[in-house]
């Protein structure tokens, strides 16, 4: 019986690996430079960086989630489907971030819902993923069907992924790669991996959300020591 379970386990692993395929992806951004964009497959944790032409190769299978991030671009998500696996090259369009203006003075003319007495406090602003969760868990029939199908659990996972991506973007806005290399002594080739490691820390996420730069600096030093110790253990 034990041998049968081992064989079944190995068979399942073989099938899961067989489903993965090395895909070829090309990023475009309306003529903007697309070199050095970080790409992570959040399912198998594989990563890649785009070349001068915006191209890269990465292992993926259907339903895998690819996340594209760079300082000068809005973050991008791409769920791989079966049809993508049959393409010779997958085309991805990214949107450059708009330049921020130092100071803008706006005269207030429009009244909001609180001032008009419609709401007692400002309405909560939901992210796209949070709106999907709210839609899947409110109402009468949909929540039950979504709970049975497991869709609600998947959507909540997407909310968590989206929050981590937002934190990653804020981290990249606050610090240049030079800070991680020279101040935190993270090897240049490991900077991207360290960033993903860091945003898993809940205290850091709260500090970033609160825009507490001093606390963020302090926590990054602590997290970098843990990361370097972990890397050292893995090499031994």
N, C-alpha and C positions, 0 to 999 in steps of 0.2 A: 504493500500500500504506500509506504514511504517513497519507494522508487518511482511509483506512478505519479505521485505528487510532484516530485523533483522534475520528471520528464514534462509534466504539464506546465510547470513554472517556466522551464527553459523554452518550451514551445511558445508560450505567451510572449516572453521576452524577444524571441526571434521574430515573431510576427510584428511586434511594436517597432523593432528596428528596421524590419523590411519595409514598413510603411514610409519611413523617412526617405527623402530624396534630396540630392544636392540641387538646389534651385539657383537660377541666375536672375538677378534683379538689377534693374537700372533706374536710378533716380533722376528726375528732371525738376527744374525749379524756375522756369521762365527765363533762362539765360544766366541765372545766378550760379556761382560756384557751388558744386555739389560734392566736393572732395572732403573726406574726413567726417562724414556723418556716421554716428554710432547706431548700430542695429543690434537688437537683442531679441532672440526667440525666447519668450517668457515661459514656454512649456518645457523645452529641453535645455534651456539656459545657455545655448550657443550664442556667440556674438561675432560681429564682423564690422568692418569699417569700409565705407565706400572709397573708391579710387578717384583719380582725376576726372574720369568720365562719369562718375556717379554709380559705378557698377561694383557688385560684390557677389560672392557665392556664400550660401549658408544652407545647412541641413534643416529640413522642415517636412511636415506632413499635413494632411488636411486637418483643419480646426486649430492649427498652431497660431499663436498671436505674435506678430512681429511688431516691435516698437522702434520707431525712428526718432532720434533726438540729436539736436545740434544747437549751439548757442544762437545762431542766426536764423533758425527756422522754428515754426510752430511744430509741436510734437505731432507725430503721425502714427496711427495704428492700422495694421493690416491683418485681417484674419485670412489665412490661406485656405482656399477651397480646392475641391478635386480638379476643377478646370484649370486652376493656376499650375498644378503639377504637370499638366500636359503642354504648357507653353514653353517655347524655346527661351524666352526672356520675359520677365514680369515687369511691367512699367509702373512706376510709382511717382506721383506728382506731389511735391512738397511746397508749402507756402512760406515765403520769407517773413520774418517778424517785422512789423512796422517800427520805424525809429521812434523812440520816445522823446517827447518835447520836455525840456527842463521845467517850464512853468507855463500854465495856461490859465488865464482869467476868464471865467464864464459868468455872465450875468444871469441871475436866477429868475426865470419867468414862469416855468411850469410847476404846478402844485402836484405833490405826490399823494398817494392814497391815504397815508397817515394824516397829512395836513387837511385833507378833505373830509376826514372823519370816517372813511370807509373801513380802514383797518386801525386797530389799536397799536400795532407795532409793524415795522417793515416786514414784508413777506420774505421767507427764506428763499435764497437763490440756489437752485439745484444744478449740479453738473449734468452733462448728458447721460452719464451712467446712472446717477442718482435718480434722474427723471424716469429712466426705464424701470428701476427697482420700484419706485413709487407707483408707476402704472401697473406693474405686475402684482402688487400687494394691496391695492385698493379696489373698491368695487364689490361685486357679488360673485360672479362665476369665474372670472379670470384668475383671481388669487388661488382658488382651489385647483383649477386646471394646471396653473403654473407650478404649484407646489408638488402636485403629483408627478409632473413631467420633469421636475428638477430644475426648471428654468429660473426660478427665483434664486436658487443657490448660485447658479452660474452668473446671474446678473449682479448679485452681491459681490461675487469674486471680482467682477469687472470694475465695480466701484473701488475696491481696494487697490486693484492694479492702477486705476486712473489716479488715485491719490498719490501713489508712489511715483508715478510719472510726473505729476505736478511738482512734487517735492524735488525730484531729480532736476527738473527744469529750473526751479528756484535756486538749487545748489549751484548749477552751472552759471546762473546769472550773478551769483554772489562771489564766486571764486574762479579765477583763471586756473588752468591746469598747472601753471608754474607754482601756484600756492601749494598744491598737493605734493609736487615733486620736491621743492626746495624747503618748504616749511614742515610738512608732515613726513617727508622722506619716503614717499611712495614711489616705487620705480615707475618711470613714464609709461611702460607697457601695461602697468596694472592700474592706472588711474581710473579708467572706465569701470573696471571691476570693483574698485574701492567705492566709487560713487553709488553703485547699485547695492553694495554691502551696507553703506552708511544709511541710505534711505529706509532700510529695514528697521532702523532703531526708532522706537516710538518717542523717546525723549527728544531726539534730534528733530523728528517731524513736528513736534509741538513747538520747539524753539523756532524752527523755520516759519511755521504758521504765525507765531507771535511776533515775527520780525525782530527777534532778540539776537542781534549779531554777536554780542559778547558771549552769551550762553552757547550759541552755535559754534563759535570758535573753540570754546572749552570742550564741548562734546566731541568735536571732530578730532581733537588731539587724543582723547580717550579711545574713540572708535578706531583711529588709525593704529594705535598700539595693539589693540585686539586683532585687527586685520593682519598686521605684520607678524604677530605671534602665530596666528592661524596659518599664514603662508609658510612660515618657517617649519611648523609641525608637518605640513603636507609634503615638504621637501625631504624630510627625514625618513 
